Amino acid sequence: MAHCSTILQQLVKIIPRHAFESLEKNHGTGRKARSFTRWNQFIHLLVLQLAGRHSLRDGVATMKSWFKKLYHLGPKPVARSTFAEANEKRPASFFQALFSLT
């Protein structure tokens, strides 16, 4: 069976996972995420941006419907309230530093 990479997977390959994890340590909030990791948040935000979703509710519904297609990237389904809280509490400077690497 032939392997076919998705566009999303090709975009994620641009960012080295070790660089992502070292930035995560530098821009931490002081507590470890219990279930919704920073990688999970990043994949969710990337999908929402690429899909052109305008609301958090619509984005979470999109991710739930695409969950089986995106299993190889590691995202897990998340509640809207958890996603909103993560976006509010985690510093945006992490993503600024992440995209200045590439």
C-alpha positions in Angstrom: 0.0 0.0 0.0 1.4 3.4 -1.0 2.0 6.0 1.7 0.6 9.5 0.9 1.6 12.5 3.1 -1.0 15.1 3.7 -0.3 18.8 3.3 -0.7 19.2 7.0 1.8 16.5 7.7 4.3 18.2 5.3 3.8 21.5 7.1 4.4 19.9 10.5 7.6 18.3 9.3 9.1 21.8 8.8 9.2 22.2 12.5 11.7 19.9 14.2 10.1 18.2 17.2 13.2 18.6 19.4 13.2 22.4 18.8 9.5 22.4 19.6 10.1 20.6 22.9 13.0 22.9 23.9 10.9 26.0 23.2 8.2 24.4 25.3 10.6 24.1 28.2 11.7 27.8 27.8 8.2 29.2 27.5 6.5 27.0 30.1 3.8 28.2 32.5 5.3 26.4 35.4 2.9 23.4 35.3 2.8 20.4 33.1 -0.3 20.0 31.0 -2.4 17.1 32.1 -4.2 16.2 28.9 -4.1 19.0 26.4 -0.5 19.4 25.5 1.2 22.3 23.7 1.7 20.0 20.7 -2.0 19.2 20.6 -2.8 22.9 20.9 -0.4 23.6 18.0 -2.0 21.0 15.7 -5.5 22.3 16.5 -4.5 25.9 15.8 -2.8 24.9 12.6 -5.8 22.9 11.3 -8.2 25.8 12.3 -6.1 28.3 10.4 -5.7 26.1 7.3 -9.4 25.2 7.2 -10.3 28.9 7.5 -12.5 28.4 10.6 -13.7 31.7 12.1 -14.9 30.5 15.5 -13.6 28.2 18.2 -16.8 26.2 18.3 -16.6 25.6 14.6 -12.9 24.7 14.8 -13.5 22.1 17.6 -16.3 20.6 15.6 -14.0 20.3 12.6 -11.3 18.6 14.6 -13.8 16.1 16.0 -14.9 15.2 12.5 -11.3 15.0 11.1 -10.0 13.1 14.2 -9.6 9.8 12.4 -7.8 11.4 9.5 -5.3 13.2 11.7 -4.4 10.4 14.1 -0.8 10.2 12.8 -0.1 13.8 14.0 -1.1 13.0 17.5 -4.0 15.3 18.3 -6.6 14.2 20.7 -10.2 15.4 20.8 -10.6 18.3 23.2 -13.5 20.2 24.7 -14.1 23.8 23.6 -13.7 25.1 27.1 -10.3 23.4 27.5 -9.1 24.7 24.2 -10.3 28.2 25.1 -8.6 28.1 28.5 -5.3 26.9 26.9 -5.3 29.7 24.4 -6.0 32.2 27.2 -3.5 30.9 29.8 -0.5 29.9 27.6 1.8 32.7 26.5 1.7 33.6 22.8 5.4 34.3 22.9 5.9 30.5 22.5 4.4 30.6 19.0 6.3 33.8 18.1 9.5 32.0 19.0 8.4 28.8 17.2 7.8 30.6 13.9 10.9 32.7 14.1 12.9 29.3 13.9 11.5 28.4 10.5 
